[in-house]
Amino acid sequence: MDRNHELLLHLDRLHTTELGVLRIKKNLSLDTNHVVDWCKEKMKQPGVSATRKGKNWYVHFDGCILTINADSYTIITAHKEK
């Protein structure tokens, strides 16, 4: 992802809900309670791409897709790419 990308400029605003943490951990088989920090670190890596469609950003990395609300910077969900 371009270092000047809007999402990277607002990483400090990135967050999720308690249910979001559970959903992301389950969908990505994560073994951490620091899901938002994990997502931030992944988003900083080279080769990450992000596209905005309507009200959401879709961030692709390591065979995963994060869905992030573009206004509130809430991580809605995450899935493994099929």
Buried (B, 14 or more C-beta within 10 A) or exposed (E): BEEEBEBBEEBEEBBBEEEBBEBBBEBBEBEEEEBBEBBBEBBEEEEBEBEEEEEBBEBBBEEBBBBBEBEEBBBBBBBEEE
